Amino acid sequence: MSKMSEKIQEAKKRQEELRKQKELDKEIAKQKEIKENIKKSNGIKQGEAEMTT
């Protein structure tokens, strides 16, 4: 019986770690997206400046 509950606890712990990892991955992806958007908008501004000069 205790072996079974130990396994259940381990499984729960593993699931929690996976969930946290997913959250981190989402956060990292969001940060990357923000950086890409900044790069794109900077590129657009640069392009506009080049066209006006």
Phi and psi in radians as a Rosetta constraint file:
Dihedral C 1 N 2 CA 2 C 2 CIRCULARHARMONIC -1.166 0.35
Dihedral N 2 CA 2 C 2 N 3 CIRCULARHARMONIC -0.556 0.35
Dihedral C 2 N 3 CA 3 C 3 CIRCULARHARMONIC -1.056 0.35
Dihedral N 3 CA 3 C 3 N 4 CIRCULARHARMONIC -0.756 0.35
Dihedral C 3 N 4 CA 4 C 4 CIRCULARHARMONIC -1.098 0.35
Dihedral N 4 CA 4 C 4 N 5 CIRCULARHARMONIC -0.822 0.35
Dihedral C 4 N 5 CA 5 C 5 CIRCULARHARMONIC -1.169 0.35
Dihedral N 5 CA 5 C 5 N 6 CIRCULARHARMONIC -0.549 0.35
Dihedral C 5 N 6 CA 6 C 6 CIRCULARHARMONIC -1.078 0.35
Dihedral N 6 CA 6 C 6 N 7 CIRCULARHARMONIC -0.801 0.35
Dihedral C 6 N 7 CA 7 C 7 CIRCULARHARMONIC -1.088 0.35
Dihedral N 7 CA 7 C 7 N 8 CIRCULARHARMONIC -0.707 0.35
Dihedral C 7 N 8 CA 8 C 8 CIRCULARHARMONIC -1.100 0.35
Dihedral N 8 CA 8 C 8 N 9 CIRCULARHARMONIC -0.779 0.35
Dihedral C 8 N 9 CA 9 C 9 CIRCULARHARMONIC -1.063 0.35
Dihedral N 9 CA 9 C 9 N 10 CIRCULARHARMONIC -0.758 0.35
Dihedral C 9 N 10 CA 10 C 10 CIRCULARHARMONIC -1.066 0.35
Dihedral N 10 CA 10 C 10 N 11 CIRCULARHARMONIC -0.774 0.35
Dihedral C 10 N 11 CA 11 C 11 CIRCULARHARMONIC -1.076 0.35
Dihedral N 11 CA 11 C 11 N 12 CIRCULARHARMONIC -0.747 0.35
Dihedral C 11 N 12 CA 12 C 12 CIRCULARHARMONIC -1.103 0.35
Dihedral N 12 CA 12 C 12 N 13 CIRCULARHARMONIC -0.758 0.35
Dihedral C 12 N 13 CA 13 C 13 CIRCULARHARMONIC -1.060 0.35
Dihedral N 13 CA 13 C 13 N 14 CIRCULARHARMONIC -0.789 0.35
Dihedral C 13 N 14 CA 14 C 14 CIRCULARHARMONIC -1.081 0.35
Dihedral N 14 CA 14 C 14 N 15 CIRCULARHARMONIC -0.752 0.35
Dihedral C 14 N 15 CA 15 C 15 CIRCULARHARMONIC -1.066 0.35
Dihedral N 15 CA 15 C 15 N 16 CIRCULARHARMONIC -0.740 0.35
Dihedral C 15 N 16 CA 16 C 16 CIRCULARHARMONIC -1.103 0.35
Dihedral N 16 CA 16 C 16 N 17 CIRCULARHARMONIC -0.745 0.35
Dihedral C 16 N 17 CA 17 C 17 CIRCULARHARMONIC -1.100 0.35
Dihedral N 17 CA 17 C 17 N 18 CIRCULARHARMONIC -0.737 0.35
Dihedral C 17 N 18 CA 18 C 18 CIRCULARHARMONIC -1.086 0.35
Dihedral N 18 CA 18 C 18 N 19 CIRCULARHARMONIC -0.733 0.35
Dihedral C 18 N 19 CA 19 C 19 CIRCULARHARMONIC -1.078 0.35
Dihedral N 19 CA 19 C 19 N 20 CIRCULARHARMONIC -0.776 0.35
Dihedral C 19 N 20 CA 20 C 20 CIRCULARHARMONIC -1.092 0.35
Dihedral N 20 CA 20 C 20 N 21 CIRCULARHARMONIC -0.713 0.35
Dihedral C 20 N 21 CA 21 C 21 CIRCULARHARMONIC -1.086 0.35
Dihedral N 21 CA 21 C 21 N 22 CIRCULARHARMONIC -0.715 0.35
Dihedral C 21 N 22 CA 22 C 22 CIRCULARHARMONIC -1.077 0.35
Dihedral N 22 CA 22 C 22 N 23 CIRCULARHARMONIC -0.753 0.35
Dihedral C 22 N 23 CA 23 C 23 CIRCULARHARMONIC -1.043 0.35
Dihedral N 23 CA 23 C 23 N 24 CIRCULARHARMONIC -0.783 0.35
Dihedral C 23 N 24 CA 24 C 24 CIRCULARHARMONIC -1.065 0.35
Dihedral N 24 CA 24 C 24 N 25 CIRCULARHARMONIC -0.791 0.35
Dihedral C 24 N 25 CA 25 C 25 CIRCULARHARMONIC -1.044 0.35
Dihedral N 25 CA 25 C 25 N 26 CIRCULARHARMONIC -0.727 0.35
Dihedral C 25 N 26 CA 26 C 26 CIRCULARHARMONIC -1.062 0.35
Dihedral N 26 CA 26 C 26 N 27 CIRCULARHARMONIC -0.800 0.35
Dihedral C 26 N 27 CA 27 C 27 CIRCULARHARMONIC -1.067 0.35
Dihedral N 27 CA 27 C 27 N 28 CIRCULARHARMONIC -0.786 0.35
Dihedral C 27 N 28 CA 28 C 28 CIRCULARHARMONIC -1.084 0.35
Dihedral N 28 CA 28 C 28 N 29 CIRCULARHARMONIC -0.774 0.35
Dihedral C 28 N 29 CA 29 C 29 CIRCULARHARMONIC -1.060 0.35
Dihedral N 29 CA 29 C 29 N 30 CIRCULARHARMONIC -0.724 0.35
Dihedral C 29 N 30 CA 30 C 30 CIRCULARHARMONIC -1.080 0.35
Dihedral N 30 CA 30 C 30 N 31 CIRCULARHARMONIC -0.804 0.35
Dihedral C 30 N 31 CA 31 C 31 CIRCULARHARMONIC -1.041 0.35
Dihedral N 31 CA 31 C 31 N 32 CIRCULARHARMONIC -0.781 0.35
Dihedral C 31 N 32 CA 32 C 32 CIRCULARHARMONIC -1.041 0.35
Dihedral N 32 CA 32 C 32 N 33 CIRCULARHARMONIC -0.784 0.35
Dihedral C 32 N 33 CA 33 C 33 CIRCULARHARMONIC -1.058 0.35
Dihedral N 33 CA 33 C 33 N 34 CIRCULARHARMONIC -0.765 0.35
Dihedral C 33 N 34 CA 34 C 34 CIRCULARHARMONIC -1.057 0.35
Dihedral N 34 CA 34 C 34 N 35 CIRCULARHARMONIC -0.805 0.35
Dihedral C 34 N 35 CA 35 C 35 CIRCULARHARMONIC -1.049 0.35
Dihedral N 35 CA 35 C 35 N 36 CIRCULARHARMONIC -0.768 0.35
Dihedral C 35 N 36 CA 36 C 36 CIRCULARHARMONIC -1.062 0.35
Dihedral N 36 CA 36 C 36 N 37 CIRCULARHARMONIC -0.778 0.35
Dihedral C 36 N 37 CA 37 C 37 CIRCULARHARMONIC -1.093 0.35
Dihedral N 37 CA 37 C 37 N 38 CIRCULARHARMONIC -0.689 0.35
Dihedral C 37 N 38 CA 38 C 38 CIRCULARHARMONIC -1.111 0.35
Dihedral N 38 CA 38 C 38 N 39 CIRCULARHARMONIC -0.809 0.35
Dihedral C 38 N 39 CA 39 C 39 CIRCULARHARMONIC -1.001 0.35
Dihedral N 39 CA 39 C 39 N 40 CIRCULARHARMONIC -0.818 0.35
Dihedral C 39 N 40 CA 40 C 40 CIRCULARHARMONIC -1.079 0.35
Dihedral N 40 CA 40 C 40 N 41 CIRCULARHARMONIC -0.829 0.35
Dihedral C 40 N 41 CA 41 C 41 CIRCULARHARMONIC -1.160 0.35
Dihedral N 41 CA 41 C 41 N 42 CIRCULARHARMONIC -0.627 0.35
Dihedral C 41 N 42 CA 42 C 42 CIRCULARHARMONIC -1.137 0.35
Dihedral N 42 CA 42 C 42 N 43 CIRCULARHARMONIC -0.717 0.35
Dihedral C 42 N 43 CA 43 C 43 CIRCULARHARMONIC -1.073 0.35
Dihedral N 43 CA 43 C 43 N 44 CIRCULARHARMONIC -0.707 0.35
Dihedral C 43 N 44 CA 44 C 44 CIRCULARHARMONIC -1.144 0.35
Dihedral N 44 CA 44 C 44 N 45 CIRCULARHARMONIC -0.802 0.35
Dihedral C 44 N 45 CA 45 C 45 CIRCULARHARMONIC -1.043 0.35
Dihedral N 45 CA 45 C 45 N 46 CIRCULARHARMONIC -0.755 0.35
Dihedral C 45 N 46 CA 46 C 46 CIRCULARHARMONIC -1.069 0.35
Dihedral N 46 CA 46 C 46 N 47 CIRCULARHARMONIC -0.788 0.35
Dihedral C 46 N 47 CA 47 C 47 CIRCULARHARMONIC -1.056 0.35
Dihedral N 47 CA 47 C 47 N 48 CIRCULARHARMONIC -0.736 0.35
Dihedral C 47 N 48 CA 48 C 48 CIRCULARHARMONIC -1.119 0.35
Dihedral N 48 CA 48 C 48 N 49 CIRCULARHARMONIC -0.737 0.35
Dihedral C 48 N 49 CA 49 C 49 CIRCULARHARMONIC -1.094 0.35
Dihedral N 49 CA 49 C 49 N 50 CIRCULARHARMONIC -0.708 0.35
Dihedral C 49 N 50 CA 50 C 50 CIRCULARHARMONIC -1.135 0.35
Dihedral N 50 CA 50 C 50 N 51 CIRCULARHARMONIC -0.631 0.35
Dihedral C 50 N 51 CA 51 C 51 CIRCULARHARMONIC -1.250 0.35
Dihedral N 51 CA 51 C 51 N 52 CIRCULARHARMONIC -0.586 0.35
Dihedral C 51 N 52 CA 52 C 52 CIRCULARHARMONIC -1.396 0.35
Dihedral N 52 CA 52 C 52 N 53 CIRCULARHARMONIC -0.403 0.35
